[in-house]
């Protein structure tokens, strides 16, 4: 039986805004230069299934529909679209940051100026199985085996603090001839912007560890059958920058997954990672940035190609990529029997 090649991609689009409705306004504006650049980037990427991170969520998927409509006008049709309410901006009702006020962005399950800021969404040429969708975003941090919860977290916080900063999803994609490919998607917290308790660093570590424990069958939710693809924004480079890298390193080395080691086409030689957390942003920019976004197929899938959409500076697309987002799309081509 002939195999079909599918391109699966993830892209942190920087489509998060400072208030509800602003993204809808921007997407409806034909003169918005960032949106126009994003449309050109996504058209070149030409993914069959695309996970978008850092995109604002609204209940009726107005923003996502506008984005899909703009893409269709550019010749890229995504008939199937999906998003679910993220933890970002979802208020806990507690003063988590201890500033004497309730309702601040840091008092939410995941940092957010409003409910739904910086969520996740999927655009797909293939049907998405909404009935089979599983959302693990309500899973409590304290319920993760060997969770690295900071010492002294109050009982009332432990009782409601979710593990997922944004979300952890299992979204089945219906493949040709009826097979199913599970998208295991997440967007973790950055392991910075906290104090000596290292709350964000510990949470980032555990958000990655969730997947290994899930695949082990060590959580109340049964793991999916292969094939699956783990993808999203881990918000932690396995070698450089601040953070507890053991969690992401173990995930990348998991034998049930394969790491295609995607590279950009910008022509630069990626330098050896130093593992030095003292390196500043200017240094990261010079060496080509941190590896935060991942697409990791399950071990049984045949990978025929992988890359980071990062052309040379002389390529016209380079300017669009720089305008559209601080991140670059990561893609993997896989054969599905």
MIDRENLO-741027 format. One record per residue (C-alpha): x, y, z; residue in three letters; residue number from 0. Coordinates in nm, 4 decimals, always signed. Each point is the difference from the previous one (the first is absolute). Layout:
<recs>
rec xx=X, yy=Y, zz=Z, aa=Ala, i=NUM
...
</recs>
This chain:
<recs>
rec xx=+0.0000, yy=+0.0000, zz=+0.0000, aa=Unk, i=0
rec xx=+0.1382, yy=+0.3395, zz=-0.0940, aa=Unk, i=1
rec xx=+0.0920, yy=+0.2390, zz=+0.2774, aa=Unk, i=2
rec xx=-0.1115, yy=+0.3607, zz=+0.0200, aa=Unk, i=3
rec xx=+0.2337, yy=+0.2754, zz=+0.1186, aa=Unk, i=4
rec xx=-0.1369, yy=+0.2570, zz=+0.2397, aa=Unk, i=5
rec xx=+0.1649, yy=+0.3166, zz=+0.1242, aa=Unk, i=6
rec xx=-0.0604, yy=+0.0626, zz=+0.3706, aa=Unk, i=7
rec xx=+0.1158, yy=+0.3350, zz=+0.1370, aa=Unk, i=8
rec xx=-0.0103, yy=+0.2220, zz=+0.3049, aa=Unk, i=9
rec xx=+0.0459, yy=+0.3752, zz=+0.0092, aa=Unk, i=10
rec xx=-0.0014, yy=+0.2480, zz=+0.2867, aa=Unk, i=11
rec xx=-0.1742, yy=+0.2748, zz=-0.1932, aa=Unk, i=12
rec xx=+0.0128, yy=+0.2830, zz=+0.2571, aa=Unk, i=13
rec xx=-0.3723, yy=+0.0469, zz=-0.0658, aa=Unk, i=14
rec xx=-0.0627, yy=+0.0902, zz=+0.3628, aa=Unk, i=15
rec xx=-0.1251, yy=+0.3490, zz=+0.0672, aa=Unk, i=16
rec xx=-0.0457, yy=+0.2172, zz=+0.3102, aa=Unk, i=17
rec xx=-0.3776, yy=-0.0164, zz=+0.0071, aa=Unk, i=18
rec xx=-0.2954, yy=-0.2066, zz=-0.1259, aa=Unk, i=19
rec xx=-0.1121, yy=+0.0812, zz=-0.3523, aa=Unk, i=20
rec xx=+0.3235, yy=+0.1683, zz=-0.1075, aa=Unk, i=21
rec xx=+0.1137, yy=-0.3033, zz=-0.1980, aa=Unk, i=22
rec xx=-0.3340, yy=-0.0082, zz=-0.1825, aa=Unk, i=23
rec xx=+0.0490, yy=+0.3658, zz=-0.0900, aa=Unk, i=24
rec xx=+0.3523, yy=-0.0645, zz=-0.1290, aa=Unk, i=25
rec xx=-0.1009, yy=-0.3040, zz=-0.2055, aa=Unk, i=26
rec xx=-0.2836, yy=+0.1975, zz=-0.1594, aa=Unk, i=27
rec xx=+0.2371, yy=+0.2825, zz=-0.0974, aa=Unk, i=28
rec xx=+0.1376, yy=-0.0594, zz=-0.3522, aa=Unk, i=29
rec xx=+0.2713, yy=+0.2581, zz=+0.0645, aa=Unk, i=30
rec xx=+0.1444, yy=-0.1647, zz=+0.3120, aa=Unk, i=31
rec xx=+0.3602, yy=-0.0725, zz=-0.1021, aa=Unk, i=32
rec xx=+0.0622, yy=-0.2706, zz=+0.2620, aa=Unk, i=33
rec xx=-0.3082, yy=-0.1967, zz=-0.1002, aa=Unk, i=34
rec xx=+0.0863, yy=+0.0350, zz=-0.3690, aa=Unk, i=35
rec xx=+0.3500, yy=-0.1320, zz=+0.0706, aa=Unk, i=36
rec xx=-0.1421, yy=-0.2900, zz=+0.2013, aa=Unk, i=37
rec xx=-0.2299, yy=-0.0987, zz=-0.2856, aa=Unk, i=38
rec xx=+0.2948, yy=-0.0104, zz=-0.2409, aa=Unk, i=39
rec xx=+0.2038, yy=-0.2096, zz=+0.2444, aa=Unk, i=40
rec xx=-0.2786, yy=-0.2533, zz=+0.0546, aa=Unk, i=41
rec xx=-0.0591, yy=-0.0248, zz=-0.3735, aa=Unk, i=42
rec xx=+0.3640, yy=-0.0938, zz=-0.0575, aa=Unk, i=43
rec xx=-0.0035, yy=-0.2402, zz=+0.2964, aa=Unk, i=44
rec xx=-0.2978, yy=-0.1790, zz=-0.1590, aa=Unk, i=45
rec xx=-0.0583, yy=-0.2409, zz=+0.2899, aa=Unk, i=46
rec xx=-0.2717, yy=-0.2625, zz=-0.0144, aa=Unk, i=47
rec xx=-0.0522, yy=+0.0245, zz=+0.3769, aa=Unk, i=48
rec xx=+0.1149, yy=+0.3103, zz=+0.1860, aa=Unk, i=49
rec xx=+0.0103, yy=+0.0680, zz=+0.3731, aa=Unk, i=50
rec xx=+0.0008, yy=+0.3715, zz=+0.0771, aa=Unk, i=51
rec xx=+0.1165, yy=+0.1163, zz=+0.3409, aa=Unk, i=52
rec xx=-0.0288, yy=+0.3467, zz=+0.1550, aa=Unk, i=53
rec xx=-0.3283, yy=+0.0680, zz=-0.1784, aa=Unk, i=54
rec xx=-0.2878, yy=+0.1594, zz=+0.1925, aa=Unk, i=55
rec xx=-0.3051, yy=-0.2187, zz=+0.0573, aa=Unk, i=56
rec xx=-0.3595, yy=+0.1165, zz=-0.0320, aa=Unk, i=57
rec xx=-0.3028, yy=-0.2160, zz=+0.0613, aa=Unk, i=58
rec xx=-0.1413, yy=+0.0128, zz=-0.3522, aa=Unk, i=59
rec xx=+0.3425, yy=-0.0361, zz=-0.1663, aa=Unk, i=60
rec xx=-0.0513, yy=+0.3330, zz=-0.1748, aa=Unk, i=61
rec xx=+0.3722, yy=+0.0754, zz=-0.0159, aa=Unk, i=62
rec xx=+0.0924, yy=-0.3482, zz=-0.1225, aa=Unk, i=63
rec xx=-0.2698, yy=+0.0157, zz=-0.2677, aa=Unk, i=64
rec xx=+0.1258, yy=+0.3378, zz=-0.1188, aa=Unk, i=65
rec xx=+0.3523, yy=-0.1395, zz=-0.0218, aa=Unk, i=66
rec xx=-0.1219, yy=-0.3019, zz=-0.1968, aa=Unk, i=67
rec xx=-0.1950, yy=+0.2284, zz=-0.2332, aa=Unk, i=68
rec xx=+0.3089, yy=+0.2143, zz=-0.0626, aa=Unk, i=69
rec xx=+0.2004, yy=-0.3133, zz=-0.0757, aa=Unk, i=70
rec xx=-0.2649, yy=-0.1303, zz=-0.2386, aa=Unk, i=71
rec xx=+0.0084, yy=+0.3297, zz=-0.1877, aa=Unk, i=72
rec xx=+0.3748, yy=-0.0588, zz=-0.0365, aa=Unk, i=73
rec xx=-0.0591, yy=-0.3492, zz=-0.1400, aa=Unk, i=74
rec xx=+0.0453, yy=-0.2085, zz=+0.3167, aa=Unk, i=75
rec xx=-0.3216, yy=-0.1677, zz=+0.1136, aa=Unk, i=76
rec xx=-0.0440, yy=-0.1443, zz=+0.3485, aa=Unk, i=77
rec xx=-0.3496, yy=-0.1417, zz=+0.0177, aa=Unk, i=78
rec xx=+0.0487, yy=-0.1386, zz=+0.3515, aa=Unk, i=79
rec xx=+0.0727, yy=+0.2285, zz=+0.2950, aa=Unk, i=80
rec xx=+0.0190, yy=-0.0562, zz=+0.3722, aa=Unk, i=81
rec xx=+0.0649, yy=+0.1908, zz=+0.3203, aa=Unk, i=82
rec xx=-0.0965, yy=-0.0448, zz=+0.3650, aa=Unk, i=83
rec xx=+0.0115, yy=+0.2400, zz=+0.2919, aa=Unk, i=84
rec xx=+0.3509, yy=+0.0093, zz=+0.1457, aa=Unk, i=85
rec xx=+0.1095, yy=+0.0459, zz=+0.3602, aa=Unk, i=86
rec xx=+0.1623, yy=+0.3330, zz=-0.0825, aa=Unk, i=87
rec xx=-0.2010, yy=+0.2791, zz=+0.1595, aa=Unk, i=88
rec xx=-0.2369, yy=-0.2441, zz=+0.1729, aa=Unk, i=89
rec xx=-0.0284, yy=+0.1550, zz=+0.3436, aa=Unk, i=90
rec xx=+0.0383, yy=-0.2125, zz=+0.3147, aa=Unk, i=91
rec xx=-0.1710, yy=+0.2393, zz=+0.2407, aa=Unk, i=92
rec xx=+0.3143, yy=-0.0021, zz=+0.2157, aa=Unk, i=93
rec xx=+0.2829, yy=+0.2478, zz=+0.0467, aa=Unk, i=94
rec xx=+0.2682, yy=-0.2268, zz=-0.1475, aa=Unk, i=95
rec xx=+0.2638, yy=+0.2695, zz=-0.0358, aa=Unk, i=96
rec xx=-0.0502, yy=+0.1309, zz=+0.3541, aa=Unk, i=97
rec xx=-0.0405, yy=+0.3648, zz=-0.0960, aa=Unk, i=98
rec xx=-0.3187, yy=+0.0471, zz=+0.1990, aa=Unk, i=99
rec xx=-0.2296, yy=+0.0053, zz=-0.3032, aa=Unk, i=100
rec xx=-0.2074, yy=-0.2670, zz=-0.1737, aa=Unk, i=101
rec xx=-0.0484, yy=-0.0148, zz=-0.3740, aa=Unk, i=102
rec xx=+0.3455, yy=+0.0992, zz=-0.1223, aa=Unk, i=103
rec xx=+0.1593, yy=-0.1875, zz=-0.2930, aa=Unk, i=104
rec xx=+0.2188, yy=-0.2001, zz=+0.2398, aa=Unk, i=105
rec xx=-0.3066, yy=-0.1091, zz=+0.1969, aa=Unk, i=106
rec xx=-0.1195, yy=-0.2052, zz=-0.2960, aa=Unk, i=107
rec xx=+0.0673, yy=-0.3697, zz=-0.0605, aa=Unk, i=108
rec xx=+0.2429, yy=+0.1167, zz=-0.2673, aa=Unk, i=109
rec xx=+0.1222, yy=+0.3565, zz=-0.0385, aa=Unk, i=110
rec xx=-0.2467, yy=+0.1971, zz=-0.2084, aa=Unk, i=111
rec xx=-0.1309, yy=+0.3539, zz=-0.0246, aa=Unk, i=112
rec xx=-0.3419, yy=-0.1454, zz=-0.0818, aa=Unk, i=113
rec xx=-0.1595, yy=-0.3423, zz=-0.0288, aa=Unk, i=114
rec xx=+0.1193, yy=-0.1611, zz=-0.3208, aa=Unk, i=115
rec xx=+0.3069, yy=+0.2134, zz=-0.0622, aa=Unk, i=116
rec xx=+0.2729, yy=-0.1972, zz=-0.1734, aa=Unk, i=117
rec xx=-0.1817, yy=-0.3305, zz=-0.0489, aa=Unk, i=118
rec xx=+0.0476, yy=-0.2766, zz=-0.2565, aa=Unk, i=119
rec xx=-0.1823, yy=-0.0867, zz=-0.3218, aa=Unk, i=120
rec xx=+0.0193, yy=-0.2564, zz=-0.2789, aa=Unk, i=121
rec xx=-0.0561, yy=+0.0493, zz=-0.3719, aa=Unk, i=122
rec xx=-0.0263, yy=-0.3168, zz=-0.2058, aa=Unk, i=123
rec xx=-0.0736, yy=-0.1299, zz=-0.3459, aa=Unk, i=124
rec xx=-0.0999, yy=-0.3287, zz=+0.1610, aa=Unk, i=125
rec xx=-0.3070, yy=-0.0519, zz=+0.2202, aa=Unk, i=126
rec xx=+0.0441, yy=+0.0507, zz=+0.3745, aa=Unk, i=127
rec xx=-0.1744, yy=-0.2402, zz=+0.2371, aa=Unk, i=128
rec xx=-0.1678, yy=+0.2295, zz=+0.2500, aa=Unk, i=129
rec xx=-0.1790, yy=-0.2880, zz=+0.1716, aa=Unk, i=130
rec xx=+0.3325, yy=-0.1703, zz=+0.0618, aa=Unk, i=131
rec xx=+0.1672, yy=+0.3192, zz=+0.1210, aa=Unk, i=132
rec xx=+0.1417, yy=-0.0149, zz=+0.3524, aa=Unk, i=133
rec xx=+0.0918, yy=+0.3151, zz=+0.1892, aa=Unk, i=134
rec xx=+0.2364, yy=-0.0601, zz=+0.2927, aa=Unk, i=135
rec xx=+0.0273, yy=+0.3685, zz=+0.0889, aa=Unk, i=136
rec xx=-0.1966, yy=-0.0430, zz=+0.3241, aa=Unk, i=137
rec xx=+0.2472, yy=-0.2589, zz=+0.1331, aa=Unk, i=138
rec xx=+0.1313, yy=+0.1238, zz=+0.3348, aa=Unk, i=139
rec xx=+0.3707, yy=+0.0558, zz=+0.0462, aa=Unk, i=140
rec xx=-0.0050, yy=-0.1815, zz=+0.3353, aa=Unk, i=141
rec xx=-0.1305, yy=-0.3161, zz=-0.1711, aa=Unk, i=142
rec xx=+0.3088, yy=-0.0410, zz=-0.2183, aa=Unk, i=143
rec xx=+0.2223, yy=-0.2743, zz=+0.1453, aa=Unk, i=144
rec xx=+0.3175, yy=+0.1499, zz=+0.1494, aa=Unk, i=145
rec xx=-0.1180, yy=+0.3505, zz=-0.0845, aa=Unk, i=146
rec xx=+0.2605, yy=+0.2714, zz=+0.0625, aa=Unk, i=147
rec xx=-0.2404, yy=+0.2300, zz=+0.1817, aa=Unk, i=148
rec xx=+0.1768, yy=+0.2792, zz=+0.1912, aa=Unk, i=149
rec xx=+0.0252, yy=-0.0568, zz=+0.3725, aa=Unk, i=150
rec xx=-0.2589, yy=+0.1895, zz=+0.1992, aa=Unk, i=151
rec xx=-0.2734, yy=+0.0302, zz=-0.2616, aa=Unk, i=152
rec xx=-0.3179, yy=+0.0678, zz=+0.2043, aa=Unk, i=153
rec xx=-0.2610, yy=-0.2799, zz=+0.0191, aa=Unk, i=154
rec xx=-0.2667, yy=+0.2161, zz=-0.1623, aa=Unk, i=155
rec xx=+0.2295, yy=+0.0526, zz=-0.2988, aa=Unk, i=156
rec xx=+0.0955, yy=-0.3679, zz=-0.0200, aa=Unk, i=157
rec xx=-0.3691, yy=-0.0871, zz=-0.0098, aa=Unk, i=158
rec xx=-0.0612, yy=+0.1883, zz=-0.3243, aa=Unk, i=159
rec xx=+0.3310, yy=+0.0734, zz=-0.1732, aa=Unk, i=160
rec xx=-0.0008, yy=-0.1653, zz=-0.3407, aa=Unk, i=161
rec xx=+0.3171, yy=-0.1362, zz=-0.1546, aa=Unk, i=162
rec xx=-0.0580, yy=+0.1406, zz=-0.3492, aa=Unk, i=163
rec xx=+0.0928, yy=+0.3622, zz=-0.0477, aa=Unk, i=164
rec xx=-0.1832, yy=+0.0103, zz=-0.3323, aa=Unk, i=165
rec xx=-0.1250, yy=-0.3511, zz=-0.0775, aa=Unk, i=166
rec xx=+0.0815, yy=-0.3676, zz=-0.0517, aa=Unk, i=167
rec xx=-0.2078, yy=-0.1568, zz=-0.2778, aa=Unk, i=168
rec xx=-0.0528, yy=-0.3311, zz=-0.1743, aa=Unk, i=169
rec xx=-0.1726, yy=+0.0903, zz=-0.3264, aa=Unk, i=170
rec xx=-0.0570, yy=-0.2880, zz=-0.2457, aa=Unk, i=171
rec xx=+0.0391, yy=+0.0716, zz=-0.3708, aa=Unk, i=172
rec xx=-0.1876, yy=-0.2314, zz=-0.2368, aa=Unk, i=173
rec xx=+0.2402, yy=-0.1248, zz=-0.2656, aa=Unk, i=174
rec xx=-0.0831, yy=-0.1336, zz=-0.3450, aa=Unk, i=175
rec xx=-0.1551, yy=-0.3479, zz=+0.0139, aa=Unk, i=176
rec xx=-0.1230, yy=+0.0548, zz=+0.3541, aa=Unk, i=177
rec xx=+0.3184, yy=-0.0154, zz=+0.2079, aa=Unk, i=178
rec xx=+0.0562, yy=+0.2466, zz=+0.2814, aa=Unk, i=179
rec xx=+0.3011, yy=+0.2160, zz=+0.0812, aa=Unk, i=180
rec xx=+0.0017, yy=+0.1469, zz=+0.3503, aa=Unk, i=181
rec xx=+0.1303, yy=+0.3540, zz=+0.0424, aa=Unk, i=182
rec xx=+0.1443, yy=+0.0357, zz=+0.3497, aa=Unk, i=183
rec xx=+0.0274, yy=+0.3757, zz=+0.0335, aa=Unk, i=184
rec xx=+0.1187, yy=+0.2357, zz=+0.2705, aa=Unk, i=185
rec xx=+0.1446, yy=+0.3445, zz=+0.0684, aa=Unk, i=186
rec xx=+0.1979, yy=+0.0217, zz=+0.3226, aa=Unk, i=187
rec xx=+0.0804, yy=+0.2958, zz=+0.2213, aa=Unk, i=188
rec xx=+0.3355, yy=+0.1724, zz=-0.0451, aa=Unk, i=189
rec xx=+0.2290, yy=-0.1089, zz=+0.2864, aa=Unk, i=190
rec xx=+0.0684, yy=+0.3601, zz=+0.1058, aa=Unk, i=191
rec xx=-0.1895, yy=+0.3000, zz=+0.1403, aa=Unk, i=192
rec xx=-0.0177, yy=-0.1410, zz=+0.3532, aa=Unk, i=193
rec xx=+0.2044, yy=+0.0075, zz=+0.3207, aa=Unk, i=194
rec xx=+0.2408, yy=-0.2267, zz=+0.1856, aa=Unk, i=195
rec xx=-0.2752, yy=-0.2604, zz=+0.0423, aa=Unk, i=196
rec xx=+0.0338, yy=-0.0618, zz=-0.3789, aa=Unk, i=197
rec xx=-0.3722, yy=-0.0569, zz=-0.0380, aa=Unk, i=198
rec xx=-0.0017, yy=+0.0470, zz=-0.3772, aa=Unk, i=199
rec xx=+0.3144, yy=-0.2045, zz=-0.0507, aa=Unk, i=200
rec xx=-0.1461, yy=-0.2907, zz=+0.1950, aa=Unk, i=201
rec xx=-0.3327, yy=+0.0239, zz=-0.1780, aa=Unk, i=202
rec xx=+0.1672, yy=+0.0099, zz=-0.3400, aa=Unk, i=203
rec xx=+0.1918, yy=-0.3170, zz=+0.0905, aa=Unk, i=204
rec xx=-0.3158, yy=-0.1793, zz=+0.1099, aa=Unk, i=205
rec xx=-0.1982, yy=+0.1073, zz=-0.3066, aa=Unk, i=206
rec xx=+0.2524, yy=-0.1919, zz=-0.2113, aa=Unk, i=207
rec xx=+0.0103, yy=-0.2935, zz=+0.2427, aa=Unk, i=208
rec xx=-0.3786, yy=-0.0296, zz=-0.0267, aa=Unk, i=209
rec xx=+0.0406, yy=-0.1522, zz=-0.3470, aa=Unk, i=210
rec xx=+0.2455, yy=-0.2704, zz=+0.1056, aa=Unk, i=211
rec xx=-0.2205, yy=-0.1022, zz=+0.2914, aa=Unk, i=212
rec xx=-0.3052, yy=+0.0111, zz=-0.2257, aa=Unk, i=213
rec xx=+0.1639, yy=-0.2282, zz=-0.2579, aa=Unk, i=214
rec xx=+0.1163, yy=-0.2274, zz=+0.2841, aa=Unk, i=215
rec xx=-0.3590, yy=-0.0493, zz=+0.1123, aa=Unk, i=216
rec xx=+0.0881, yy=+0.1528, zz=+0.3386, aa=Unk, i=217
rec xx=-0.2866, yy=+0.2507, zz=-0.0078, aa=Unk, i=218
rec xx=-0.3766, yy=-0.0571, zz=+0.0365, aa=Unk, i=219
rec xx=-0.0458, yy=+0.0637, zz=-0.3745, aa=Unk, i=220
rec xx=+0.0922, yy=-0.2912, zz=-0.2314, aa=Unk, i=221
rec xx=+0.2662, yy=+0.0812, zz=-0.2600, aa=Unk, i=222
rec xx=-0.0914, yy=+0.0057, zz=-0.3689, aa=Unk, i=223
rec xx=+0.0849, yy=-0.2718, zz=-0.2446, aa=Unk, i=224
rec xx=+0.2667, yy=+0.0831, zz=-0.2554, aa=Unk, i=225
rec xx=+0.0424, yy=+0.1779, zz=-0.2299, aa=Unk, i=226
rec xx=+0.0221, yy=+0.3319, zz=+0.1808, aa=Unk, i=227
rec xx=+0.1962, yy=+0.3215, zz=-0.0256, aa=Unk, i=228
rec xx=+0.1063, yy=+0.2050, zz=+0.3013, aa=Unk, i=229
rec xx=+0.0269, yy=+0.3661, zz=-0.0901, aa=Unk, i=230
rec xx=-0.0132, yy=+0.3514, zz=+0.1334, aa=Unk, i=231
rec xx=+0.2047, yy=+0.2595, zz=+0.1831, aa=Unk, i=232
rec xx=+0.2044, yy=-0.1550, zz=+0.2822, aa=Unk, i=233
rec xx=+0.1346, yy=+0.3458, zz=+0.0873, aa=Unk, i=234
rec xx=+0.3330, yy=-0.1566, zz=+0.0952, aa=Unk, i=235
rec xx=+0.3101, yy=-0.0709, zz=-0.2045, aa=Unk, i=236
rec xx=+0.1457, yy=-0.3407, zz=+0.0909, aa=Unk, i=237
rec xx=+0.3519, yy=+0.1476, zz=+0.0132, aa=Unk, i=238
rec xx=-0.0037, yy=+0.3784, zz=+0.0444, aa=Unk, i=239
rec xx=-0.1727, yy=+0.2585, zz=+0.2152, aa=Unk, i=240
rec xx=-0.1589, yy=-0.0098, zz=+0.3412, aa=Unk, i=241
rec xx=-0.2193, yy=-0.2856, zz=+0.1157, aa=Unk, i=242
rec xx=+0.0023, yy=-0.3561, zz=+0.1291, aa=Unk, i=243
rec xx=+0.1042, yy=-0.1793, zz=-0.3173, aa=Unk, i=244
rec xx=-0.0268, yy=-0.3562, zz=+0.1276, aa=Unk, i=245
rec xx=-0.3716, yy=-0.0188, zz=-0.0811, aa=Unk, i=246
rec xx=+0.0276, yy=+0.1062, zz=-0.3636, aa=Unk, i=247
rec xx=+0.3225, yy=-0.1983, zz=-0.0490, aa=Unk, i=248
rec xx=-0.1670, yy=-0.3210, zz=+0.1183, aa=Unk, i=249
rec xx=-0.2977, yy=+0.0668, zz=-0.2254, aa=Unk, i=250
rec xx=+0.2218, yy=+0.0484, zz=-0.3050, aa=Unk, i=251
rec xx=+0.1827, yy=-0.3237, zz=+0.0827, aa=Unk, i=252
rec xx=-0.3181, yy=-0.2037, zz=+0.0537, aa=Unk, i=253
rec xx=+0.0174, yy=-0.3100, zz=-0.2271, aa=Unk, i=254
rec xx=-0.3696, yy=+0.0303, zz=-0.0821, aa=Unk, i=255
rec xx=+0.0767, yy=+0.3290, zz=-0.1767, aa=Unk, i=256
rec xx=+0.2434, yy=+0.0995, zz=-0.2701, aa=Unk, i=257
rec xx=+0.1750, yy=+0.3336, zz=-0.0248, aa=Unk, i=258
rec xx=+0.0549, yy=+0.0960, zz=-0.3662, aa=Unk, i=259
rec xx=+0.2424, yy=+0.2794, zz=+0.1038, aa=Unk, i=260
rec xx=-0.1486, yy=+0.2576, zz=-0.2395, aa=Unk, i=261
rec xx=+0.2287, yy=+0.2725, zz=-0.1318, aa=Unk, i=262
rec xx=-0.0560, yy=+0.3338, zz=-0.1666, aa=Unk, i=263
rec xx=+0.1121, yy=+0.0698, zz=-0.3533, aa=Unk, i=264
rec xx=+0.1606, yy=+0.3343, zz=+0.0830, aa=Unk, i=265
rec xx=+0.3436, yy=-0.1369, zz=-0.0858, aa=Unk, i=266
rec xx=+0.1555, yy=+0.0616, zz=+0.3402, aa=Unk, i=267
rec xx=+0.1705, yy=-0.2775, zz=+0.1905, aa=Unk, i=268
rec xx=-0.1722, yy=-0.0579, zz=+0.3293, aa=Unk, i=269
rec xx=+0.2639, yy=+0.0421, zz=+0.2724, aa=Unk, i=270
rec xx=+0.0528, yy=-0.2390, zz=+0.2837, aa=Unk, i=271
rec xx=-0.2433, yy=+0.0653, zz=+0.2797, aa=Unk, i=272
rec xx=+0.1730, yy=+0.1219, zz=+0.3122, aa=Unk, i=273
rec xx=-0.2569, yy=-0.0704, zz=+0.2685, aa=Unk, i=274
rec xx=+0.0880, yy=+0.3404, zz=+0.1433, aa=Unk, i=275
rec xx=-0.3063, yy=+0.1672, zz=+0.1588, aa=Unk, i=276
rec xx=+0.1902, yy=+0.3290, zz=+0.0176, aa=Unk, i=277
rec xx=-0.0194, yy=+0.0479, zz=-0.3764, aa=Unk, i=278
rec xx=-0.2224, yy=+0.2967, zz=-0.0772, aa=Unk, i=279
rec xx=-0.2584, yy=+0.0458, zz=-0.2725, aa=Unk, i=280
rec xx=+0.2431, yy=+0.1776, zz=-0.2317, aa=Unk, i=281
rec xx=+0.2280, yy=-0.3038, zz=+0.0062, aa=Unk, i=282
rec xx=-0.2913, yy=-0.2338, zz=-0.0683, aa=Unk, i=283
rec xx=-0.1038, yy=+0.2091, zz=-0.2992, aa=Unk, i=284
rec xx=+0.3523, yy=-0.0122, zz=-0.1382, aa=Unk, i=285
rec xx=+0.0273, yy=-0.3788, zz=+0.0172, aa=Unk, i=286
rec xx=-0.3439, yy=-0.0611, zz=-0.1444, aa=Unk, i=287
rec xx=-0.2291, yy=-0.0050, zz=+0.3015, aa=Unk, i=288
rec xx=-0.1178, yy=-0.2528, zz=+0.2530, aa=Unk, i=289
rec xx=-0.1672, yy=-0.3260, zz=-0.0941, aa=Unk, i=290
rec xx=-0.3404, yy=+0.0300, zz=+0.1645, aa=Unk, i=291
rec xx=-0.2509, yy=-0.1344, zz=-0.2536, aa=Unk, i=292
rec xx=-0.0114, yy=-0.3739, zz=-0.0634, aa=Unk, i=293
rec xx=-0.1631, yy=-0.2535, zz=-0.2333, aa=Unk, i=294
rec xx=+0.0785, yy=-0.3548, zz=+0.1178, aa=Unk, i=295
rec xx=-0.1604, yy=-0.2890, zz=-0.1925, aa=Unk, i=296
rec xx=-0.0582, yy=-0.3355, zz=+0.1668, aa=Unk, i=297
rec xx=+0.2702, yy=-0.2567, zz=-0.0637, aa=Unk, i=298
rec xx=-0.1914, yy=-0.2001, zz=-0.2610, aa=Unk, i=299
rec xx=-0.0605, yy=+0.2863, zz=-0.2402, aa=Unk, i=300
rec xx=+0.2356, yy=+0.0422, zz=-0.2949, aa=Unk, i=301
rec xx=+0.1400, yy=+0.3539, zz=-0.0112, aa=Unk, i=302
rec xx=+0.0789, yy=+0.1140, zz=-0.3543, aa=Unk, i=303
rec xx=+0.0995, yy=+0.3566, zz=+0.0797, aa=Unk, i=304
rec xx=+0.0206, yy=+0.2583, zz=+0.2771, aa=Unk, i=305
rec xx=+0.1042, yy=+0.3592, zz=+0.0378, aa=Unk, i=306
rec xx=-0.0362, yy=+0.3438, zz=+0.1448, aa=Unk, i=307
rec xx=-0.1418, yy=+0.2572, zz=-0.2415, aa=Unk, i=308
rec xx=+0.2981, yy=+0.2328, zz=+0.0263, aa=Unk, i=309
rec xx=+0.1412, yy=+0.1063, zz=-0.3368, aa=Unk, i=310
rec xx=+0.3103, yy=+0.2069, zz=-0.0621, aa=Unk, i=311
rec xx=-0.0277, yy=+0.3712, zz=+0.0703, aa=Unk, i=312
rec xx=+0.0054, yy=+0.0711, zz=-0.3736, aa=Unk, i=313
rec xx=-0.3169, yy=-0.2036, zz=-0.0554, aa=Unk, i=314
rec xx=-0.3128, yy=+0.2221, zz=-0.0259, aa=Unk, i=315
rec xx=-0.1751, yy=-0.2281, zz=+0.2482, aa=Unk, i=316
rec xx=+0.2542, yy=+0.0873, zz=+0.2712, aa=Unk, i=317
rec xx=-0.1508, yy=+0.3462, zz=+0.0432, aa=Unk, i=318
rec xx=-0.3494, yy=-0.1465, zz=+0.0290, aa=Unk, i=319
rec xx=+0.1152, yy=-0.2472, zz=+0.2653, aa=Unk, i=320
rec xx=+0.1645, yy=+0.2771, zz=+0.2010, aa=Unk, i=321
rec xx=-0.3155, yy=+0.2122, zz=-0.0234, aa=Unk, i=322
rec xx=-0.2505, yy=-0.2759, zz=+0.0748, aa=Unk, i=323
rec xx=+0.1458, yy=-0.1435, zz=+0.3241, aa=Unk, i=324
rec xx=+0.3073, yy=-0.0325, zz=+0.2188, aa=Unk, i=325
rec xx=-0.0196, yy=-0.3750, zz=-0.0605, aa=Unk, i=326
rec xx=+0.0461, yy=-0.2172, zz=-0.3084, aa=Unk, i=327
rec xx=-0.2273, yy=-0.2827, zz=-0.1196, aa=Unk, i=328
rec xx=+0.1238, yy=-0.3560, zz=+0.0540, aa=Unk, i=329
rec xx=-0.1216, yy=-0.2744, zz=-0.2326, aa=Unk, i=330
rec xx=+0.0347, yy=-0.3725, zz=-0.0492, aa=Unk, i=331
rec xx=-0.1100, yy=-0.2064, zz=-0.3005, aa=Unk, i=332
rec xx=-0.1168, yy=-0.3509, zz=+0.0892, aa=Unk, i=333
rec xx=-0.1250, yy=-0.2933, zz=-0.2033, aa=Unk, i=334
rec xx=-0.3325, yy=-0.1449, zz=+0.1044, aa=Unk, i=335
rec xx=-0.0747, yy=-0.3480, zz=-0.1425, aa=Unk, i=336
</recs>
